[in-house]
Amino acid sequence: MTIKILGLTGSIGMGKSTVGKMFERLDVPVYNVDAEVHKLYLPGGAAVEPISKEFPEAVVDGKVERPILSKLVLGNDEAIKRLEKIVHPLVGLNRSNFISNAEENGHSMIVIDVPLIFETKGEKNFHKIIVVSAPADVQRARVLSRENMSAEKFESILARQVPDAKKRELADYVIDTNCSEDETLVQVQELIETLGKEN
């Protein structure tokens, strides 16, 4: 049996991380792309040396400083492409290992938490796509309550993301987080049961 690869996505502030943790609690392995990139940037991480060659000022004390790297590539398509050439293959390799381990351990499905599935045209990499969603006013309130977040920063992040309504339309399943965590957990449990019955 082939393992089901589920893509988990959603715009900023929709509760994607919370839903990812629920899948883990229910014994579905979750691969978090952002967390893996973070590890690649730490001292000894596989991305540190290649990034130090391309963007020397972004590496400080043996690790990649994300804020410096962001400033260097922001709005510069050529620099973003150079960075992606380094990071994407490393993440891909990591992800393949993760999938193999999950299969060896007898799991029938895994979740890959990717913030930008639709933005990067990555739909073909998944059997099914789950979008985490909430109304715009709830999303805004959640994001603006975060540290170091301003209305301008929120708007600029939103501008780079596929609108929530479009994501819902493109999704195979939608999890609505405009409810209590217990109610969200029930949605996740029901979805796992539904997916388990599908071939």
C-alpha positions as CSV (number, residue, x, y, z in Angstrom):
1,M,0.0,0.0,0.0
2,T,1.3,3.4,-0.9
3,I,1.4,5.9,1.9
4,K,-1.0,8.9,1.5
5,I,0.9,12.2,1.4
6,L,-1.4,15.0,2.6
7,G,-0.5,18.6,2.1
8,L,-1.6,20.9,5.0
9,T,-1.7,24.6,4.2
10,G,-3.5,27.8,5.1
11,S,-2.9,31.5,5.2
12,I,-1.1,33.2,8.1
13,G,-3.1,33.2,11.4
14,M,-5.6,30.4,10.3
15,G,-4.4,27.9,12.8
16,K,-2.3,25.6,10.6
17,S,0.3,24.9,13.3
18,T,-2.4,24.0,15.8
19,V,-4.0,21.6,13.3
20,G,-0.6,20.1,12.5
21,K,-0.1,19.3,16.2
22,M,-3.5,17.7,16.3
23,F,-2.5,15.3,13.5
24,E,0.6,14.4,15.5
25,R,-1.4,13.8,18.6
26,L,-3.6,11.4,16.6
27,D,-0.5,9.5,15.5
28,V,-0.2,10.9,12.0
29,P,3.5,11.9,11.4
30,V,3.8,15.6,10.4
31,Y,6.7,17.0,8.4
32,N,7.0,20.8,9.0
33,V,8.9,22.4,6.1
34,D,9.5,25.7,8.0
35,A,10.9,23.8,11.1
36,E,13.2,21.7,8.8
37,V,14.5,24.9,7.1
38,H,15.2,26.3,10.5
39,K,17.3,23.2,11.4
40,L,19.3,23.5,8.2
41,Y,20.2,27.1,9.2
42,L,21.5,26.2,12.7
43,P,25.2,25.6,13.4
44,G,26.2,22.4,11.7
45,G,23.1,22.5,9.5
46,A,23.5,21.5,5.8
47,A,22.6,24.9,4.5
48,V,25.1,27.0,6.4
49,E,28.1,26.4,4.2
50,P,26.4,26.8,0.8
51,I,24.6,30.0,2.0
52,S,27.9,31.4,3.4
53,K,29.3,31.2,-0.1
54,E,26.3,32.9,-1.8
55,F,25.3,35.3,1.0
56,P,28.4,35.6,3.3
57,E,26.9,38.4,5.4
58,A,23.9,36.2,6.3
59,V,26.0,33.7,8.3
60,V,27.0,34.9,11.7
61,D,28.8,32.7,14.3
62,G,28.3,29.6,12.2
63,K,24.6,29.9,11.7
64,V,22.3,31.6,9.2
65,E,20.6,34.7,10.6
66,R,17.2,34.6,9.0
67,P,16.4,38.4,9.4
68,I,19.7,39.3,7.6
69,L,19.0,36.7,4.9
70,S,15.4,38.0,4.5
71,K,16.7,41.5,3.9
72,L,19.2,40.3,1.3
73,V,16.6,38.4,-0.8
74,L,13.4,40.4,-0.2
75,G,12.1,41.7,-3.5
76,N,15.1,40.3,-5.4
77,D,13.9,37.4,-7.6
78,E,17.4,36.5,-8.7
79,A,18.6,36.2,-5.1
80,I,15.5,34.2,-4.1
81,K,16.2,31.7,-6.9
82,R,19.8,31.3,-5.7
83,L,18.6,30.7,-2.2
84,E,15.9,28.2,-3.3
85,K,18.6,26.3,-5.3
86,I,20.4,25.7,-2.1
87,V,17.4,25.0,0.3
88,H,14.9,23.1,-1.9
89,P,17.1,20.0,-2.6
90,L,18.1,19.8,1.0
91,V,14.4,19.9,2.1
92,G,13.5,17.4,-0.6
93,L,16.1,14.9,0.6
94,N,14.9,15.4,4.2
95,R,11.3,14.9,3.2
96,S,12.1,11.7,1.3
97,N,13.8,10.2,4.4
98,F,10.8,11.3,6.5
99,I,8.3,9.5,4.2
100,S,10.5,6.3,4.1
101,N,10.7,6.2,7.9
102,A,6.9,6.7,8.2
103,E,6.3,3.8,5.8
104,E,8.7,1.6,7.6
105,N,6.9,2.3,10.8
106,G,3.6,1.2,9.3
107,H,1.9,4.6,8.9
108,S,-0.8,4.8,6.2
109,M,-0.7,8.6,5.9
110,I,1.6,11.5,6.7
111,V,1.0,15.3,6.7
112,I,3.4,17.7,5.1
113,D,2.9,21.2,6.5
114,V,3.7,23.6,3.7
115,P,2.7,27.3,4.0
116,L,2.8,28.0,0.2
117,I,1.4,24.9,-1.7
118,F,-0.7,26.9,-4.1
119,E,1.7,29.8,-4.4
120,T,4.5,27.5,-5.5
121,K,2.2,25.3,-7.7
122,G,3.0,22.3,-5.6
123,E,-0.4,20.6,-5.7
124,K,0.9,17.7,-7.8
125,N,3.1,16.6,-4.9
126,F,0.2,15.5,-2.7
127,H,-2.6,12.9,-2.8
128,K,-5.0,15.4,-1.0
129,I,-4.7,19.0,0.2
130,I,-6.2,20.2,3.4
131,V,-6.7,23.9,3.9
132,V,-7.1,25.4,7.4
133,S,-9.4,28.4,7.4
134,A,-11.1,31.0,9.5
135,P,-13.0,34.2,8.8
136,A,-10.9,37.3,7.8
137,D,-11.7,39.2,11.0
138,V,-10.6,36.3,13.2
139,Q,-7.5,35.8,11.2
140,R,-6.6,39.5,11.5
141,A,-7.1,39.6,15.2
142,R,-5.0,36.5,15.7
143,V,-2.1,37.8,13.6
144,L,-2.1,41.3,15.0
145,S,-1.9,39.9,18.6
146,R,1.5,38.4,17.7
147,E,4.7,40.0,18.8
148,N,6.6,42.1,16.2
149,M,3.5,42.2,14.0
150,S,2.2,45.4,12.4
151,A,-0.9,46.0,10.2
152,E,1.5,46.8,7.3
153,K,3.6,43.6,7.8
154,F,0.4,41.6,7.9
155,E,-0.9,43.2,4.7
156,S,2.3,42.6,2.9
157,I,2.3,38.9,3.9
158,L,-1.3,38.6,2.8
159,A,-0.5,40.2,-0.6
160,R,2.0,37.4,-1.3
161,Q,-0.5,34.6,-0.4
162,V,-3.3,33.1,-2.5
163,P,-6.5,34.5,-1.0
164,D,-8.3,32.2,1.5
165,A,-11.4,31.9,-0.6
166,K,-9.4,30.6,-3.5
167,K,-7.5,28.2,-1.2
168,R,-10.8,26.8,0.1
169,E,-12.0,26.3,-3.5
170,L,-8.8,24.4,-4.5
171,A,-8.7,22.3,-1.4
172,D,-9.9,18.7,-1.1
173,Y,-10.8,19.3,2.5
174,V,-11.2,22.4,4.7
175,I,-10.8,22.5,8.4
176,D,-12.6,25.5,10.0
177,T,-10.8,26.8,13.1
178,N,-13.4,29.5,14.0
179,C,-14.4,27.3,16.9
180,S,-13.0,25.8,20.1
181,E,-9.8,23.6,19.9
182,D,-12.0,20.6,20.9
183,E,-14.3,21.2,18.0
184,T,-11.3,21.6,15.6
185,L,-9.9,18.3,17.0
186,V,-13.2,16.5,16.1
187,Q,-12.9,17.8,12.5
188,V,-9.3,16.4,12.4
189,Q,-10.4,13.0,13.8
190,E,-13.2,12.7,11.3
191,L,-11.0,13.6,8.4
192,I,-8.4,11.0,9.4
193,E,-11.3,8.4,9.5
194,T,-12.5,9.5,6.1
195,L,-9.0,9.4,4.6
196,G,-8.4,6.0,6.1
197,K,-11.5,4.6,4.3
198,E,-10.4,5.9,0.9
199,N,-8.2,3.8,-1.4
